[in-house]
Amino acid sequence: MSTKRSRSLKQESLAENKELGLEHVQEKFDIIFAVLRQHNIDEERWLDEYCRACPDLEAVMAGQKPAQAPADFEKFLPWNMPDEMRRRLQKRTIAHL
């Protein structure tokens, strides 16, 4: 994809987020993902595990209930993760193979 087209898609997405009142949500995710990258945590694995830990995820996905953070949110912070969780969520590198 060309750089010009990718910028256009990003601008469209940012405009849509602003229209929906979600511009701050994107900023928060950018910060979260930057912190995860600094700690070599795979963003997709982290997000998947975090979402699975949310109470009543199926009801949230069906639009029947507002999302709630997991009761043990603190363990999802890279500096608080149990060693086993950190190993499971780390980005895979050649050294891991």
Residue frames as a rotation matrix with the C-alpha (Angstrom) as fourth column:
MET 1
0.589 0.808 0.000 0.00
0.808 -0.589 0.000 0.00
0.000 0.000 -1.000 0.00
SER 2
-0.075 -0.636 0.768 1.36
0.536 -0.675 -0.507 3.40
0.841 0.374 0.392 -0.87
THR 3
-0.745 -0.283 -0.604 2.29
0.666 -0.370 -0.648 5.84
-0.040 -0.885 0.464 1.83
LYS 4
-0.886 0.447 0.119 -0.16
-0.402 -0.872 0.280 8.38
0.229 0.201 0.952 0.42
ARG 5
-0.069 0.903 -0.424 -3.04
-0.240 0.398 0.886 5.89
0.968 0.163 0.189 0.59
SER 6
-0.156 -0.020 -0.988 -2.10
0.812 0.567 -0.139 4.71
0.563 -0.823 -0.072 4.10
ARG 7
-0.967 -0.155 -0.203 -2.05
0.241 -0.813 -0.530 8.33
-0.083 -0.561 0.823 5.31
SER 8
-0.590 0.807 0.032 -5.46
-0.573 -0.446 0.687 8.84
0.569 0.387 0.726 3.75
LEU 9
0.069 0.600 -0.797 -6.83
0.257 0.761 0.595 5.76
0.964 -0.246 -0.101 5.54
LYS 10
-0.520 -0.321 -0.791 -5.33
0.835 0.004 -0.551 6.95
0.180 -0.947 0.266 8.82
GLN 11
-0.982 0.178 0.059 -6.85
-0.184 -0.977 -0.108 10.41
0.039 -0.117 0.992 8.36
GLU 12
-0.240 0.942 -0.234 -10.24
-0.416 0.118 0.902 8.86
0.877 0.314 0.364 7.58
SER 13
-0.011 0.178 -0.984 -9.98
0.651 0.748 0.128 6.66
0.759 -0.640 -0.124 10.66
LEU 14
-0.807 -0.348 -0.477 -8.99
0.590 -0.511 -0.625 9.59
-0.026 -0.786 0.618 12.89
ALA 15
-0.806 0.572 0.155 -11.86
-0.491 -0.791 0.366 11.69
0.332 0.219 0.917 11.52
GLU 16
0.019 0.828 -0.560 -14.31
-0.089 0.560 0.824 8.84
0.996 0.035 0.085 12.16
ASN 17
-0.292 -0.206 -0.934 -12.97
0.848 0.396 -0.352 8.37
0.442 -0.895 0.059 15.70
LYS 18
-0.992 -0.084 -0.089 -13.40
0.115 -0.895 -0.432 12.09
-0.044 -0.439 0.897 16.37
GLU 19
-0.491 0.871 -0.013 -16.94
-0.561 -0.305 0.769 12.02
0.666 0.385 0.639 15.01
LEU 20
0.266 0.580 -0.770 -17.77
0.191 0.751 0.632 9.09
0.945 -0.315 0.089 17.29
GLY 21
0.670 -0.064 0.739 -16.00
-0.655 -0.520 0.548 10.68
0.349 -0.852 -0.390 20.27
LEU 22
0.959 -0.284 -0.005 -13.32
0.267 0.896 0.356 7.97
-0.096 -0.343 0.934 20.31
GLU 23
0.588 -0.787 0.188 -10.20
-0.168 -0.346 -0.923 10.03
0.792 0.511 -0.336 19.61
HIS 24
0.146 -0.543 0.827 -9.01
-0.976 -0.214 0.032 9.70
0.159 -0.812 -0.561 23.21
VAL 25
0.797 0.160 0.583 -9.54
-0.293 0.946 0.140 5.93
-0.529 -0.282 0.801 23.13
GLN 26
0.855 -0.514 0.067 -7.05
0.290 0.367 -0.884 5.63
0.429 0.775 0.463 20.27
GLU 27
0.246 -0.785 0.569 -4.54
-0.605 -0.583 -0.542 7.76
0.757 -0.211 -0.618 22.17
LYS 28
0.381 -0.048 0.923 -4.89
-0.869 0.321 0.376 5.48
-0.315 -0.946 0.080 25.22
PHE 29
0.929 -0.030 0.369 -4.36
0.120 0.967 -0.225 2.35
-0.350 0.254 0.902 23.14
ASP 30
0.653 -0.744 0.140 -1.32
-0.011 -0.195 -0.981 3.92
0.757 0.639 -0.135 21.50
ILE 31
0.116 -0.595 0.796 0.18
-0.920 -0.366 -0.139 4.54
0.374 -0.716 -0.590 24.95
ILE 32
0.594 0.171 0.786 -0.69
-0.565 0.784 0.257 1.04
-0.572 -0.597 0.562 26.21
PHE 33
0.962 -0.200 0.185 0.80
0.273 0.724 -0.633 -0.61
-0.007 0.660 0.751 23.13
ALA 34
0.445 -0.850 0.281 3.94
-0.374 -0.462 -0.804 1.54
0.814 0.253 -0.524 23.33
VAL 35
0.148 -0.347 0.926 4.48
-0.983 0.054 0.177 0.41
-0.111 -0.936 -0.334 26.93
LEU 36
0.794 0.183 0.579 3.90
-0.186 0.981 -0.055 -3.23
-0.578 -0.065 0.813 25.95
ARG 37
0.857 -0.515 0.028 6.44
0.151 0.198 -0.969 -2.93
0.494 0.834 0.247 23.10
GLN 38
0.251 -0.788 0.562 8.99
-0.783 -0.506 -0.360 -1.42
0.569 -0.350 -0.744 25.53
HIS 39
-0.005 -0.175 0.985 8.62
-0.858 0.507 0.085 -4.57
-0.514 -0.844 -0.153 27.64
ASN 40
-0.796 -0.369 -0.480 8.72
-0.597 0.611 0.520 -6.93
0.102 0.700 -0.707 24.63
ILE 41
-0.489 0.738 0.464 5.09
0.062 0.561 -0.826 -7.99
-0.870 -0.375 -0.320 25.15
ASP 42
-0.895 0.248 0.370 3.13
0.417 0.175 0.892 -9.07
0.157 0.953 -0.260 22.07
GLU 43
-0.823 0.569 0.005 0.25
-0.549 -0.792 -0.268 -6.60
-0.149 -0.223 0.963 21.80
GLU 44
-0.158 0.804 -0.573 -2.19
-0.698 0.319 0.641 -9.06
0.698 0.502 0.511 20.23
ARG 45
-0.325 -0.009 -0.946 -1.53
0.424 0.892 -0.155 -11.78
0.845 -0.452 -0.286 22.78
TRP 46
-0.967 -0.073 -0.244 -1.83
0.251 -0.425 -0.870 -9.27
-0.040 -0.902 0.429 25.61
LEU 47
-0.635 0.769 -0.075 -5.10
-0.772 -0.627 0.106 -7.86
0.035 0.126 0.991 24.27
ASP 48
-0.113 0.572 -0.813 -6.53
-0.332 0.749 0.573 -11.34
0.937 0.334 0.105 23.73
GLU 49
-0.500 -0.139 -0.855 -5.67
0.639 0.607 -0.472 -12.43
0.584 -0.783 -0.214 27.26
TYR 50
-0.986 0.145 -0.084 -6.92
-0.058 -0.764 -0.642 -9.15
-0.157 -0.629 0.762 28.73
CYS 51
-0.416 0.884 -0.215 -10.26
-0.827 -0.269 0.495 -9.41
0.379 0.383 0.842 26.91
ARG 52
-0.120 0.346 -0.931 -10.71
0.055 0.938 0.342 -13.02
0.991 -0.010 -0.131 27.98
ALA 53
-0.732 -0.219 -0.645 -10.23
0.628 0.148 -0.764 -11.91
0.263 -0.964 0.029 31.59
CYS 54
-0.826 0.486 0.287 -12.99
-0.503 -0.864 0.017 -9.29
0.256 -0.130 0.958 31.33
PRO 55
-0.705 0.628 0.329 -16.16
0.065 0.520 -0.852 -10.28
-0.706 -0.579 -0.407 33.20
ASP 56
0.229 0.948 0.223 -19.11
0.299 0.149 -0.943 -11.28
-0.927 0.282 -0.249 31.02
LEU 57
-0.684 -0.612 -0.397 -17.20
-0.182 -0.383 0.905 -10.89
-0.707 0.691 0.151 27.77
GLU 58
-0.751 0.440 0.492 -19.91
0.660 0.499 0.561 -12.63
0.002 0.746 -0.666 25.75
ALA 59
0.307 0.893 -0.328 -22.56
0.878 -0.399 -0.265 -10.19
-0.368 -0.207 -0.907 27.02
VAL 60
0.011 -0.402 -0.916 -20.27
-0.037 -0.915 0.401 -7.27
-0.999 0.029 -0.025 26.19
MET 61
-0.902 -0.423 0.087 -19.69
0.036 0.128 0.991 -8.60
-0.430 0.897 -0.100 22.66
ALA 62
-0.428 0.836 0.345 -23.44
0.893 0.331 0.306 -8.96
0.142 0.439 -0.887 22.18
GLY 63
-0.668 0.100 0.738 -23.90
0.049 -0.983 0.177 -5.33
0.743 0.154 0.651 23.25
GLN 64
0.329 0.878 -0.347 -25.91
0.391 0.208 0.897 -6.34
0.860 -0.431 -0.275 26.29
LYS 65
0.808 -0.138 -0.572 -23.55
0.560 -0.120 0.820 -5.04
-0.182 -0.983 -0.020 28.96
PRO 66
0.806 -0.587 0.079 -20.86
-0.524 -0.769 -0.365 -2.36
0.275 0.253 -0.928 29.26
ALA 67
0.340 -0.782 -0.523 -17.28
0.256 0.612 -0.748 -3.58
0.905 0.121 0.408 29.34
GLN 68
0.931 -0.142 0.336 -15.53
-0.364 -0.296 0.883 -3.90
-0.026 -0.945 -0.327 32.70
ALA 69
0.023 -0.989 -0.148 -11.86
-0.823 0.065 -0.564 -4.25
0.567 0.135 -0.813 33.42
PRO 70
0.148 -0.039 -0.988 -10.75
0.275 0.962 0.003 -7.57
0.950 -0.272 0.153 34.88
ALA 71
0.965 0.261 -0.016 -10.86
0.068 -0.192 0.979 -7.66
0.253 -0.946 -0.203 38.68
ASP 72
0.527 -0.843 -0.110 -7.10
0.491 0.196 0.848 -8.34
-0.693 -0.501 0.518 38.72
PHE 73
0.979 -0.048 0.199 -6.14
0.143 -0.534 -0.833 -5.60
0.146 0.844 -0.516 36.24
GLU 74
0.640 -0.765 0.074 -2.86
-0.676 -0.514 0.528 -4.87
-0.366 -0.388 -0.846 38.01
LYS 75
0.168 -0.615 0.771 -1.38
0.092 0.788 0.609 -8.19
-0.981 -0.032 0.189 36.86
PHE 76
0.668 0.129 0.733 -1.70
0.718 0.147 -0.680 -7.02
-0.196 0.981 0.005 33.23
LEU 77
0.875 -0.471 -0.114 0.79
-0.479 -0.876 -0.059 -4.22
-0.072 0.106 -0.992 33.77
PRO 78
0.579 -0.661 -0.478 4.17
-0.097 0.526 -0.845 -5.39
0.809 0.536 0.240 32.44
TRP 79
-0.393 -0.814 0.428 6.02
-0.532 -0.179 -0.828 -4.58
0.750 -0.553 -0.363 35.66
ASN 80
-0.189 0.396 0.898 3.50
-0.935 0.208 -0.289 -6.59
-0.301 -0.894 0.331 37.73
MET 81
0.500 0.455 -0.737 3.11
-0.733 0.675 -0.080 -9.63
0.462 0.580 0.671 35.47
PRO 82
0.620 -0.302 0.724 3.87
-0.316 0.749 0.583 -13.00
-0.718 -0.590 0.369 36.95
ASP 83
-0.399 -0.896 -0.193 6.93
-0.592 0.091 0.801 -14.55
-0.700 0.434 -0.567 35.24
GLU 84
-0.536 0.248 0.807 4.83
0.505 0.860 0.071 -17.29
-0.677 0.446 -0.586 33.63
MET 85
0.583 0.812 -0.026 2.47
0.520 -0.397 -0.757 -14.70
-0.625 0.428 -0.653 32.11
ARG 86
0.388 -0.534 -0.751 5.36
-0.578 -0.776 0.253 -12.58
-0.718 0.336 -0.610 30.85
ARG 87
-0.684 -0.659 0.313 6.92
-0.216 0.592 0.776 -15.61
-0.697 0.463 -0.547 29.11
ARG 88
-0.213 0.705 0.676 3.57
0.746 0.564 -0.353 -16.51
-0.630 0.430 -0.646 27.53
LEU 89
0.755 0.642 -0.138 2.97
0.451 -0.659 -0.602 -12.98
-0.477 0.392 -0.787 26.22
GLN 90
-0.038 -0.847 -0.530 6.49
-0.140 -0.521 0.842 -12.10
-0.989 0.107 -0.099 25.07
LYS 91
0.648 0.124 -0.752 7.09
-0.737 -0.149 -0.660 -11.43
-0.193 0.981 -0.005 21.41
ARG 92
0.737 -0.384 0.556 8.66
0.360 0.919 0.158 -14.40
-0.572 0.084 0.816 19.72
THR 93
0.468 -0.689 -0.553 12.14
-0.838 -0.545 -0.030 -13.85
-0.281 0.478 -0.833 18.38
ILE 94
0.369 -0.420 -0.829 14.63
-0.481 0.678 -0.557 -16.17
0.796 0.604 0.048 16.70
ALA 95
-0.668 -0.674 0.315 16.13
-0.588 0.219 -0.779 -16.78
0.456 -0.706 -0.542 20.16
HIS 96
-0.184 0.702 0.689 12.76
-0.846 0.244 -0.474 -18.18
-0.501 -0.669 0.548 21.29
LEU 97
0.618 0.508 -0.600 12.60
-0.774 0.529 -0.348 -20.71
0.140 0.679 0.720 18.45
